[in-house]
Each structure stands twice: as C-alpha cells, then as structure tokens.
C-alpha cells in the first residue's frame, strides 16, 4: 500500500455496520464548534454504502453548538458531514458522544468505540502532519528545478520512515482490538480501494486475526476481493 493511501485512509467508505444489538438504543451527540465556517450550517450523520448513502440525523449549528438524538439498533460507522462533505468518522452507538470541532482538529469521545477510534486518530495525526511537511518540501524542491540528490534522498527516506511508523500504529491498533468494532472500521477504511492486491500489512493482520474478525461482513468482502487465503 502506498504512503498516501495509508496516511489518507479516512475517505468515504462502504457501510461497516456491526452486529445488531438487542432492541433499539438511544444515542445522543453533543457538539461544540470553535472555528470559522460552521455557524448556521447543517451537519448530517451519513452512513455510506457501496451504492448509496443514508442520512441518519441532521441539525443546525447555532451559537457554536449542535446536538442530535435518536435511536439505533446497530453500532454503525458513520460520518459527520458539512455541505455533503465528510469531516470526521464516528460511531453511532448507545450513549452520549461529545464532539469538539476546533481549528486544531476534531475530537469525539464518550462511548466505547468512539473513544477507541478517537485515540487512534490522535496518535495518527502527528504522522499525517510530518508526512505533509516532508512531502511539501520535496515537491517545492522539484518545482524549483534545483534538485539536490542528497537532500532528495533524505526526504524520501523520511517519507518511508513515516509510512513504516504509521503501518506499525495501524497494526498495533487493529491486532490489539480484534474484538472491537473500531478495529473493523479502521481495517475496512484502509481497504476501501477497489484494487485487489493485498498489502503486506493487511496480510499480517489477517494472518493473526481470530475467526470472529474474519467473519465480519466488511472483512469478508475484502477477503473475497483480494483473494486472501489463510495458510495454517
């Protein structure tokens, strides 16, 4: 998997609905906004499927605050969207979720899966920033026409190092949380690309995964697309 694919994995993905809970549970989303461009805007909770999308809830941002409340019978990976554009993934599940949108980033916490996902994203963000910085310096050098081979080589080595660190983070998070829906969500977002070539990272994760993880519909879909076969 290429560097940009790894570090830009949180794009719009297919549905990742978890095992249904017994009955319908109540979710509550309390949000605050401390950045420009949200006041008066409509925020939506959208679940993306391979061929369509489902809006589960929506609200207006007023005086820097927003809130949603509803029922769900699944633990679902959804996206908080503004102007039909996803701005962050979160889990729709029983409980109260606190969302904070700031210039420095977005935080989501309060329920089991959202706490796990938010912790992972917070660890990943510095890697994103480092990658962006090195990539920008590399592109500026190429555009300037004054390419120093030694500097270019060091920049390329830095990019590879960041990618390796990101892969280690992904591997550690998923393998430590095989029984959590958040790990299924991260894996599925990583493998949303329709290409069928399985990466070394994905193979390592699948080779060590328990059967329950492999039987999740989102994981099974990838296994079929990639032609993965576990060798015992």
Order of alpha helices (4+ residues) and beta strands (2+ residues): alpha-beta-beta-beta-beta-beta-beta-beta-beta-alpha-alpha-alpha-alpha-alpha-alpha
